[in-house]
Amino acid sequence: MRIACLFLIHLAFSSPILIAQPTFTVNGSASEIAENCYRLTSSKTANDVGSIWAEYPTQLNHSFEIRFALNLGCSNYAGEGVAFVMQTDKNRYSAIGCAGAAMGFAQETGCNSYISPSLAVEFDTKFTKTQADLYAPHIALVQNGNTVLPLHKAVRINSTGQEVRDCEYHSASVSWSPSSQLLQVYFDGELRLSYKDDISKIFGKEKNIYFGFTGSSSAQATMQMVCIQSVDVSIDEAYDSRRSFEEGVGIFPNPLNERLTVNLNFDASQKVNIQLFNVMGKLIYEIPKHSVKNNQYYFNLPGLPSGIYYVTVSNGQNRVSRKLVHVASIRA
């Protein structure tokens, strides 16, 4: 089966840019069988394990959607499956884990090689009693190869229960939106998994995230393949706006002793208001909305009792809130 593919990058305020389909580095049993199509495991060799990694990384401050077609083999009794993996493992383009239930990326008893830090969407076709698996083929979201405690519990790969180890290609996609902090997984056009959280924290300060696929078989050989159809990367304007606003707001010190400083430093003027609340949510003080760019405000808080307070700075679209501890001076 041949599937036409393009690599798409959408940049804000520009037309889509079409770039040649990225090549993938192949490891283990993986091989390129047609343009943009890769075989991860073969039908002739048991306990195969393979991985492929895109030639350049992505960044999670950008939105992305990767569309691909999966062939999960032809036997109802074979496994183990295929995983879409994002990683910053020390081995980068040569990262590969163990065969069998480890699926080329995961932690598994007797396996000393797994991919971490990582976030994997596993398309698992075989039940493993030591993992948080379902008996039916399923999808789960796994951090750092920990299949015992997945970030999102396993769900059936489709809602109909129709067999997917049918020698056919099935469409799938994984998308990420940083502004809404939402990861979504579709299989055969059906939304099967949604996960809302900041997945970038999995990778710490590392900005360049490597992505690709891993797959493995077990005692029964089975061919598993993936064809990459498109990768759509776009600037998330809402996320960039929020991050820029947050970086422009400084609120200090904390704890404070009757004197609070709010420092605002923006690239362009914008209208903001500043509010101070007590721990019960009662508004104590407010500076109404006004235009600022590079401004600094000092608040003297004598007379306010020691305790927890909240300061918020908002421009109507974005909001920064800080929890502060106030230590009142002792007076005679």
WOSUL-V973234 format. One record per residue. N is the residue number from 1. RES is the residue in one small letter. PHI is phi in whole degrees, -180 to 180 (none if undefined). OMEGA is omega in radians with two decimals (none if undefined). Layout:
[[N & RES & PHI & OMEGA] [N & RES & PHI & OMEGA]]
This chain:
[[1 & m & none & -3.11] [2 & r & -114 & -3.09] [3 & i & -122 & 3.13] [4 & a & -71 & -3.05] [5 & c & -136 & 3.02] [6 & l & -137 & 3.00] [7 & f & -104 & -3.02] [8 & l & -114 & 2.98] [9 & i & -126 & 3.09] [10 & h & -106 & 3.10] [11 & l & -108 & -3.12] [12 & a & -57 & 3.08] [13 & f & 64 & 3.10] [14 & s & -142 & 3.06] [15 & s & -75 & 3.08] [16 & p & -57 & 3.09] [17 & i & -109 & 3.13] [18 & l & -97 & -3.11] [19 & i & -122 & -3.14] [20 & a & -54 & 3.14] [21 & q & -53 & -3.11] [22 & p & -67 & 3.03] [23 & t & -82 & 3.14] [24 & f & -121 & 2.99] [25 & t & -76 & -3.11] [26 & v & -108 & -3.14] [27 & n & -136 & 3.08] [28 & g & 63 & -3.10] [29 & s & -83 & -3.09] [30 & a & -72 & 3.08] [31 & s & -155 & 3.08] [32 & e & -85 & -3.09] [33 & i & -108 & 3.08] [34 & a & -163 & -3.13] [35 & e & -58 & 3.11] [36 & n & 71 & 3.13] [37 & c & -120 & -3.05] [38 & y & -132 & 3.00] [39 & r & -95 & -3.13] [40 & l & -91 & 3.08] [41 & t & -137 & -3.05] [42 & s & -108 & 3.13] [43 & s & -86 & -3.06] [44 & k & -111 & -3.03] [45 & t & -125 & 3.09] [46 & a & -75 & 3.07] [47 & n & 56 & 3.01] [48 & d & -72 & 3.00] [49 & v & -149 & -3.13] [50 & g & -142 & 3.07] [51 & s & -145 & 3.02] [52 & i & -134 & -3.11] [53 & w & -132 & 3.12] [54 & a & -60 & -3.00] [55 & e & -68 & 3.09] [56 & y & -139 & -3.09] [57 & p & -83 & 3.01] [58 & t & -119 & 3.10] [59 & q & -129 & -3.02] [60 & l & -85 & 2.95] [61 & n & -84 & 3.03] [62 & h & -108 & 2.98] [63 & s & -74 & 3.02] [64 & f & -150 & 2.97] [65 & e & -143 & 3.08] [66 & i & -112 & 3.12] [67 & r & -110 & -3.08] [68 & f & -153 & 3.09] [69 & a & -118 & -3.11] [70 & l & -112 & 2.95] [71 & n & -116 & -3.00] [72 & l & -100 & 3.04] [73 & g & 96 & -2.99] [74 & c & -123 & -3.05] [75 & s & -118 & 3.09] [76 & n & -68 & -3.06] [77 & y & -105 & -3.09] [78 & a & -94 & 3.06] [79 & g & -154 & 0.33] [80 & e & -109 & 3.14] [81 & g & 142 & -3.09] [82 & v & -131 & 3.10] [83 & a & -132 & 2.92] [84 & f & -90 & -2.98] [85 & v & -128 & 2.91] [86 & m & -109 & -3.02] [87 & q & -154 & 2.98] [88 & t & -128 & 3.12] [89 & d & -58 & -3.11] [90 & k & -59 & -3.11] [91 & n & -86 & 3.06] [92 & r & 47 & -3.00] [93 & y & -73 & 3.12] [94 & s & -105 & -3.10] [95 & a & -62 & 3.09] [96 & i & -161 & -3.14] [97 & g & -107 & -3.05] [98 & c & -95 & 3.10] [99 & a & -81 & 3.12] [100 & g & 70 & -3.05] [101 & a & -64 & 3.12] [102 & a & -69 & 3.06] [103 & m & 55 & 3.07] [104 & g & 85 & -3.12] [105 & f & -141 & -2.87] [106 & a & -95 & 2.99] [107 & q & -76 & -3.13] [108 & e & -158 & 3.13] [109 & t & -55 & -3.13] [110 & g & 84 & 3.14] [111 & c & -108 & -3.12] [112 & n & -101 & -3.09] [113 & s & -130 & 3.04] [114 & y & -142 & -2.99] [115 & i & -97 & -3.11] [116 & s & -159 & -0.08] [117 & p & -66 & -3.11] [118 & s & -158 & 2.97] [119 & l & -133 & -3.05] [120 & a & -124 & 2.92] [121 & v & -100 & -3.08] [122 & e & -97 & 3.02] [123 & f & -106 & -2.92] [124 & d & -95 & -3.06] [125 & t & -110 & -3.09] [126 & k & -142 & 3.12] [127 & f & -73 & 3.05] [128 & t & -127 & -2.99] [129 & k & -67 & 3.13] [130 & t & -83 & 3.14] [131 & q & -113 & 3.11] [132 & a & -84 & -3.00] [133 & d & -98 & 2.90] [134 & l & -105 & 3.08] [135 & y & -70 & 3.12] [136 & a & -83 & 3.02] [137 & p & -51 & -2.97] [138 & h & -149 & 3.10] [139 & i & -121 & 3.06] [140 & a & -144 & 3.12] [141 & l & -113 & -2.94] [142 & v & -127 & 3.09] [143 & q & -102 & 3.05] [144 & n & 53 & 3.05] [145 & g & 75 & -3.10] [146 & n & -88 & -3.11] [147 & t & -80 & 3.10] [148 & v & -75 & 3.14] [149 & l & -126 & -3.12] [150 & p & -68 & 3.07] [151 & l & -65 & 3.07] [152 & h & -130 & -3.09] [153 & k & -60 & -3.11] [154 & a & -64 & 3.03] [155 & v & -126 & 3.12] [156 & r & -58 & -3.05] [157 & i & -64 & 2.98] [158 & n & -146 & -3.05] [159 & s & -81 & -3.05] [160 & t & -87 & -3.06] [161 & g & 81 & 3.14] [162 & q & -65 & -3.10] [163 & e & -63 & -3.14] [164 & v & -111 & 3.05] [165 & r & -91 & -2.93] [166 & d & -122 & -3.14] [167 & c & 70 & -3.08] [168 & e & -103 & 3.03] [169 & y & -86 & 3.11] [170 & h & -120 & -3.13] [171 & s & -76 & 3.12] [172 & a & -150 & 3.06] [173 & s & -154 & 3.03] [174 & v & -129 & -3.14] [175 & s & -129 & -3.13] [176 & w & -139 & 3.06] [177 & s & -123 & -3.13] [178 & p & -68 & -3.11] [179 & s & -67 & 3.10] [180 & s & -99 & -3.13] [181 & q & 50 & -3.05] [182 & l & -126 & 3.02] [183 & l & -108 & -3.12] [184 & q & -130 & 3.14] [185 & v & -126 & 3.08] [186 & y & -112 & 3.03] [187 & f & -138 & -3.06] [188 & d & 51 & 3.07] [189 & g & 77 & -3.06] [190 & e & -113 & 3.08] [191 & l & -67 & -3.08] [192 & r & -113 & -3.09] [193 & l & -149 & 3.02] [194 & s & -128 & -3.14] [195 & y & -134 & -3.08] [196 & k & -113 & 3.09] [197 & d & -178 & 3.13] [198 & d & -86 & -3.07] [199 & i & -71 & -3.13] [200 & s & -64 & -3.12] [201 & k & -67 & 3.09] [202 & i & -62 & -3.02] [203 & f & -102 & 3.08] [204 & g & 61 & -3.09] [205 & k & -85 & -3.13] [206 & e & -69 & -3.10] [207 & k & -94 & -3.08] [208 & n & -86 & -3.08] [209 & i & -109 & -3.13] [210 & y & -89 & -3.09] [211 & f & -137 & -3.14] [212 & g & 176 & -3.06] [213 & f & -135 & 2.98] [214 & t & -126 & 3.09] [215 & g & -161 & 3.11] [216 & s & -152 & 3.00] [217 & s & -121 & 3.13] [218 & s & -123 & -3.04] [219 & a & -65 & 3.09] [220 & q & -103 & -3.12] [221 & a & -65 & 3.07] [222 & t & -155 & 3.12] [223 & m & -87 & 3.09] [224 & q & -130 & -3.01] [225 & m & -136 & 3.06] [226 & v & -139 & 3.04] [227 & c & -119 & -3.13] [228 & i & -84 & -3.08] [229 & q & -93 & 3.11] [230 & s & -163 & 2.99] [231 & v & -127 & -3.06] [232 & d & -112 & 3.13] [233 & v & -114 & -3.12] [234 & s & -143 & 3.08] [235 & i & -70 & 3.12] [236 & d & -93 & -3.04] [237 & e & -62 & -3.14] [238 & a & -64 & 3.13] [239 & y & -67 & -3.14] [240 & d & -62 & 3.13] [241 & s & -65 & 3.14] [242 & r & -65 & 3.14] [243 & r & -63 & 3.12] [244 & s & -63 & 3.12] [245 & f & -65 & -3.13] [246 & e & -62 & -3.14] [247 & e & -70 & -3.13] [248 & g & -86 & -3.10] [249 & v & -110 & 3.05] [250 & g & -119 & 3.14] [251 & i & -130 & -3.05] [252 & f & -160 & -0.09] [253 & p & -82 & 3.07] [254 & n & -153 & 0.10] [255 & p & -68 & 3.13] [256 & l & -123 & -3.14] [257 & n & -124 & 3.02] [258 & e & 69 & 3.09] [259 & r & -141 & -3.10] [260 & l & -118 & 3.09] [261 & t & -117 & 3.01] [262 & v & -117 & -3.11] [263 & n & -109 & -3.13] [264 & l & -117 & -3.10] [265 & n & -142 & -3.08] [266 & f & -117 & 3.11] [267 & d & -69 & -3.14] [268 & a & -138 & -3.12] [269 & s & -63 & 3.04] [270 & q & -152 & -3.08] [271 & k & -91 & -3.12] [272 & v & -132 & 2.92] [273 & n & -127 & -3.06] [274 & i & -124 & -3.10] [275 & q & -134 & 3.08] [276 & l & -122 & -3.12] [277 & f & -122 & 2.98] [278 & n & -86 & -3.03] [279 & v & -66 & 3.12] [280 & m & -87 & 3.14] [281 & g & 89 & 3.12] [282 & k & -79 & 3.12] [283 & l & -71 & -3.12] [284 & i & -96 & -3.07] [285 & y & -155 & -3.14] [286 & e & -147 & 2.93] [287 & i & -105 & -3.06] [288 & p & -59 & -3.10] [289 & k & -59 & 3.13] [290 & h & -156 & -3.06] [291 & s & -82 & 3.13] [292 & v & -139 & 3.00] [293 & k & -140 & 3.05] [294 & n & -127 & -3.07] [295 & n & -132 & 3.07] [296 & q & -133 & -3.09] [297 & y & -123 & 3.10] [298 & y & -120 & 3.12] [299 & f & -117 & 3.03] [300 & n & -95 & -2.99] [301 & l & -118 & 3.11] [302 & p & -64 & 3.12] [303 & g & 95 & 3.09] [304 & l & -81 & -3.12] [305 & p & -69 & 3.05] [306 & s & -61 & 3.12] [307 & g & 155 & -3.11] [308 & i & -95 & 3.08] [309 & y & -134 & 3.13] [310 & y & -128 & 3.06] [311 & v & -115 & 3.08] [312 & t & -124 & 3.04] [313 & v & -126 & -3.04] [314 & s & -138 & 3.02] [315 & n & -113 & -3.14] [316 & g & 96 & 3.10] [317 & q & -108 & -3.12] [318 & n & -120 & -3.04] [319 & r & -144 & 3.04] [320 & v & -116 & 3.12] [321 & s & -128 & 3.13] [322 & r & -127 & 3.03] [323 & k & -90 & -3.06] [324 & l & -122 & 3.03] [325 & v & -106 & 3.14] [326 & h & -102 & 3.09] [327 & v & -111 & -3.08] [328 & a & -72 & 3.07] [329 & s & -72 & 3.11] [330 & i & -89 & 3.14] [331 & r & -119 & 3.12] [332 & a & -68 & none]]
